[in-house]
Amino acid sequence: MKSPVMAPVCAAPAALTEKPPEIAAALSCAAPAQRQLLRTIRKGGPVRVAVFGDSFGDGVAFGLQQQLTHKAGYDVLKFSQPATGFTRYKRLNLETKAAEQLGDGPIDVAVISFGANDAQGIITDKGEYAALMGPKWQEQIGVRIDRFVGVLRAHHAMVYWVGLPRMREAELDGDVGAINQFYARRMAALGVPFIDTLPIASDAQGNYAVYLDDPATGKRTLVREADGIHMSMTGYKWITHGLSERIRGYVEATRKIDAAETAPVAAVAQ
């Protein structure tokens, strides 16, 4: 069963259509996800950003921690675990684990990044073999993904999915590319923003690149690890920069909701 899409309770004004949808929605009204963030803002607590994923998710958490700092009012929680994925439920059921990690605590933003470990066939819950990207594979993995997003939305979090960059080895790159597209389609159906890292982590021709020019300095910079799969620490900061900006924008837009809703009370008090 699919998780319900967290649609805003009112439409964003036309003037805001150039902004990411979660920011436009926050500026115009408050969806359930924004309501959770409003509670955090009004309590004066840090914005809690929970990161779920595999070893690539570890890197995403690192990148976000470098940019959404405690000083700036954020708490980035690393719930990722290496060697996990939606095809490896015999090793670890991701939904059960996420529910245990979160408990009854609130989270304002949830970031997901899985994929490289999912380039394999599976045995479905019905005990049938399902080849990678075949109909049965897509059905089973899709159900697991929907349930996982549902766990996070039960905490009223704004959810994002960070896609994978190109892989060095051609066969893995092809598999991961197909998985990326599948995940992107699934997120679109759920109304979850999918962060495409391919344009950021590829060269001008769209190919795998070990070094890229730093957009700020022009300096040639190492962005990938030697395994041909993971990013370097700098690379992780690069691919999460845009997401960090989106999260900041979402938080600031929600602060404007808070200011607008509390302004009349302040005026009466004066």
N, C-alpha and C positions, 0 to 999 in steps of 0.2 A: 504494500500500500504506500502510495506516495505521500510525503509530507506536504502540508499545505504551503502555498507560496505566501510569504509575508508581505502582502501588498499594503501600500500606504492607505490610510483611511480617507484620504482625499488626493486629488490629482495635483501634480506639480504645475505651477504657472508656466505659460509658454516661454517666458523670459528666462526660465531656468533650465531649458532643455539641453543646453550645452554642458551642463554640469553632470558629473556622475549621478546616476539615478538615486542612490541612497542619500546624497547630499541635497539634491533638489527636493526630494520628499521630506527630508528633515527640515528644510527651510520653510516648507509650505504647511506641514502638518506633522503629526507624530504617529508613526506606525508602532506596533508593539515593541520592536527592537529599540526604537528611539525612546520609548517610555522607560525601558530598563536603564538606558544611559542617562536619562533625566534623573532617575532616582540616585544614581551614582554621583552625578554632578551636584545635586542638591544636598547630598550627605558630605560633600567635600572630599570624597575618597578618590583614589587613583582609578583611571580607566583601565579595566582588566581586559587584556588581550590574550586569549588562549590559543596556542598554536598546536595543531595536531598533524602528524605525518610520520614519515619514516626518517632515514638519515638525511634525506634532502630537506625534510621538515625541520630537522635540527638546525640546518643552515639558515632556513627561512626565519626561525626563531632568533638566531644570532643577529641576522640582518635587521630585524625589527627592533631588537633590544638596543642596537647601536643608534637607532633613529627615534624611537619612542621611549625616551628615558624616564627614569623615576623623577628626575628634576623637572621634567616637562609635564609630570602628572600622569604617567602611564606605568602599568605593571604588566610586562610581557611574560606570560607563564608558558614554559616549554613542557608540553605534554606529549611531544613526539617521541617515537621509539624506533631505533634502527631495525631493519630486516622485517618490517611489518607491511601489510597492505591488504586490500580488499580480496585478494586471491588466497590469503594465508590465514583463514579463519580457524583452521585446525591448530595453528600455533597461537593465535591471539584474535579473539572476537573484538573488533575495534569499537563496536557500539557498546558492548558491556564494559570495556576498559574505559571509554570516555565517560560513561555514566558514573563509574567508580571514581575517576579522577575529579570530576566536577562536584559530586555529592549534591548538597543542597545549595551550594554557593552560587552567587550570581556571576555571570560574565557578560561583558558589554560587546565584545567583538570576538569572533572565532575565525581562525585562519586554518585552512586545510591544504596539505600538499603531500599527496601520495602518487605513486605511478610506476617508478622504475622496477619495483619488485612485483608488479602485477603483469609483467610481460610473460605470462604462462597460462596454460590451461588449468582447469579446476575440476574438482568433483563437487557437483551441486548439492544443495541441501537434500535433494531427492536421491542422491547416490549415483547420479549420472555424470559421465565425463563430458566436459564442455571445452571445446578447443578455443584458444585465444581469439577473441573478437567474433566468435560465432554467435548465432542467435541465442543459444542457451547461456553462453558466457555473459553476453550483454544483459540478458534478462536477470540472471542471478546477481551479477555485480551491480546492476542498476538498482535492484531492490535493496542491497546492502548500503549503497551510497545514499539512497533516499532515507533509509532508516537512520543512518549516521547523522545526516543533516537535521533530521527530526529531533535527535537527542540534543543537539546544540540549540535548536530553536525552542525547545522546551524551556531553555534558560533565557529566552528572549534576546539572544545574541544576534548582532548583524554578522552574517556569515560571508566569507570570501574563500575562493579556491585559487591557489597559485599553481599554474601549469608548469610543466617541465621544459627545459631548454633542449636544444639538439644534443644527441649523443654522438660520441666519436665513431663508434663502430656502426657500420651501415645497417646491419640487421637489427640491432637494438634500436637504432634511431628510427627505423621504419615502424617497429612495434610500438615504441613510445609515442611516436607521432600519431598513430591510429588511436592509442589509448587517450592521449591528450584530447583529440577531437571528440571522442566518445564522452569524456568527462565534461568538456565544454558544452556539448549538446545537453547533457544531463543537468548541468548547472543552469543553463538557459531555461529549461523546463521548470526548474525549481525557483527561478528568480534570484539565483545566487551569482554575484559578479565573478567572472572568471578572469584572472590576471594572466595574460599571455606573455610569457617571458621570451618567446622566440625572437621578436624584434630587438630586444635588449641584449641578448646573449649571443647573437649571430653576427657574422661579418656583413659587409655591404651587399654581398650576393646571397645572403640568407643561409650561409653554411656554418658548420661548427667552427669555432675559433678559440684558440688557447689564449691569445692576447688580443685586446681591443684598445682603442684610444679612449682615454678618460675624457668624457664630454666636457668636464670642467677645465682640465689643464692641457688636454691634447697628448698627455704622456702615455706611452705604450704601457699597458697594465695587464698583469696576469689575472685572468678571470676564471680559469678552470683548474681543477685538480688533475694530477697525473693519471687518474683512473679513467678519464674520459667520460665520466658520469656527473660527478659533483662539481659545484662551483668552488672557487677559492673564497676565502673570507671576504675579500673585496668584491668578488662576483656576487656573493649573496647580498651584500649591501646594495649593489647596483640593481639587482632584480627586485628588491623589495622597496626601493626608493619611491616609486610611483604609488605603491600600496600604502606606504607610510603617509604620503601626502593625502591620499584618499581618506584614510582613517582620521587624520588631523582635520580635514575638511568636514567630515561627518560629525566629529566631536564639536567643532566650532559652530556648525549649523545647529546642532542640538542645544548648544549654549544660548543661541539666539532665541530658540523656542522658550527656554527657561526664562530668559530676560523678558520676553514678551508676556509670558504667563504670570510672572511675579510683579511686573511693573504696576498694574492697577492696585495691587495690595500695598505696594510701597507708597503710591500716591495717596491712598486713603489714610495710611498711617501718618503721613505728614499733615 
